[in-house]
Amino acid sequence: MLNPIPIVPLTDFVCVIVLLFLNVHLHKRVMESPIPSLKAFRDFFVCVTIEMFFLSLIGTIVTNPYAMQAVANLATFVFYFVLYFFLCFIFISTMAGGRLIYKIIPMAVLLTGCIIFLWNMIAFLPSRFENLSLSKVSLIFFSDASPFLTNVVTGFFGFMVFGLGVFLFFKNGINLKEPVLKRRSLLISLGCATAIATSVFNWVFVYVFESLLFNFFAAVGALVSVLLVYSGALMRVK
């Protein structure tokens, strides 16, 4: 049998390569048009890339059980920055971004991320690999050892933030008359819907079922959701 293949981290690594190219293009767009919503989206996109980079290290470069769990905890912490900047993008794009409540909510999410990170580090346990043998190929995937409740909380926040994105962008999109603006809002809404599924797969189902399938769906779903939101956010209005 061939050496075990860390299929999920390798998928994450491919996602990172794609995201790096998109980051370069996004940075150029921000330089051309440095509007607040585009800046918030750039920061969101950078954080997604960093999170995926951390996840790609687990089982490929980082193989020590303690180090793998530490990197996983860092990836979870970065995910809250992803949510923070995406909330900023949502509120700036769909509402009056200067209202106090729209600044408090993202900060509350970030504060929750700090608490979750500390909780994960206090309740620190080494992670482990799970094996799945398929004929002559053996696939391995990472099994997170962080407390189940912290993963449920993280999945819940992902569900709520991206769910808000689905609601607001879909609500705005169906009421718009301009075809390009309508298509842009609906693309972002669809990307948020995919991100909801990814959050549930990555932060809940993976720990309930410990299945390679859900790990893989989470990795691919993350890329699909980001590409959909990216396509909508950067769509030019003629």
Secondary structure, DSSP 8 states (H G I E B T S, - for coil): ----B-HHHHHHHHHHHHHHHHHHHHHHHHHH---HHHHHHHHHHHHHHHHHHHHHHBTTTB-SHHHHHHHHHHHHHHHHHHHHHHHHHHHHHHS-TTSTHHHHHHHHHHHHHHHHHHHHHHT----EEEEEEETTEEEEEEE--S-HHHHHHHHHHHHHHHHHHHHHHHHHHHH--SHHHHHHHHHHHHHHHHHHHHHHIIIIIHHHH--HHHHHHHHHHHHHHHHHHHHHHT----
